[in-house]
Amino acid sequence: MNARGLDASATTAKDVTSGGCGHRLMRRVLDDIHADGLRGVHAVFGPELERFYRSAGFQMLSGGLIDFKHMKWPLEQDGDG
């Protein structure tokens, strides 16, 4: 089973941050996804959220993203164009 492009964006309100609400919500979502038979989940987030995702069990990976809508090709070098 593959759930491509699922956007499950959520944030907790500042007045409940650090109260465990985000972790409880994440656990519920991950439990539901696992129960549906998916084998894994990936998340895209900024560095300020690494600690949260790491504490939720995510492994940190390096990667990159190309956004074709806003992409500007690098200058061609050595006549490779």
N, C-alpha and C positions, 0 to 999 in steps of 0.2 A: 504494500500500500504506500502511496506517495501523496503527500499533501503539499503540492507546489504552490508557492505564492500566498500561503496563508498569512495574513497580517493580524497578529493578535496583540496589537499595541495597547498598553495600559500603563498608567502611572498612578501612584498613590498620592493623595493630597499631602501637602507639606505638614499639616497638623497631625498626620498619622504616620509620617515617615519615622523609621526606627522602632515602630511598635509591633513589627512582625506581620502586618497586614499584607505587604508585598510578598513575603515568603509563603504565607498561607495561600494567597491567590496563585502564586507560581506552582506550589505543590498540587493544588486542585487541578490546574490546567495540565500539568505533566502527568498526573494520575489518569485524567480523562484521555489524554492522547495515547498513553501507554495501553489503556484498556481497549482503545479502538484498534490496536494492533500495529501502531507505528513503532519502528525500531529506534528512532532517534529524532532529535530536534536540533535545529541550529537557530541562533539568534544573532542579530546584527545590532550593535549598541556602541555607544561612545565609551572612551576610557573611564569616564566618571562612574560608569555602572559596572566595571569589571569586578569589583569586590562583591557586589550583590549577586551577579551571575555565577561567579566562582563559588560563593557560599551556597548557591542553589544546586551545585553539582556539575555545572558546565565546565568543560575543559577549554582552556584558552588556545586558540590557533592563530596563526598568521595568515593573512590573505589579502586580497585586493578586490576592487570592484570597478567595473567600467560602466559608466552611465552614458550610453550612446546619445541620449538627448542633449547632454551638456558637454560631450567630449570634444576636445580639441586635440588633433593629432600632433605628436611631437615633431619638431623640425626634422626633416629628412637629413640624414648624414651620409657622407661618402657616396652620394649619387645613387642610393638604394631605392629610388622612388619610382 
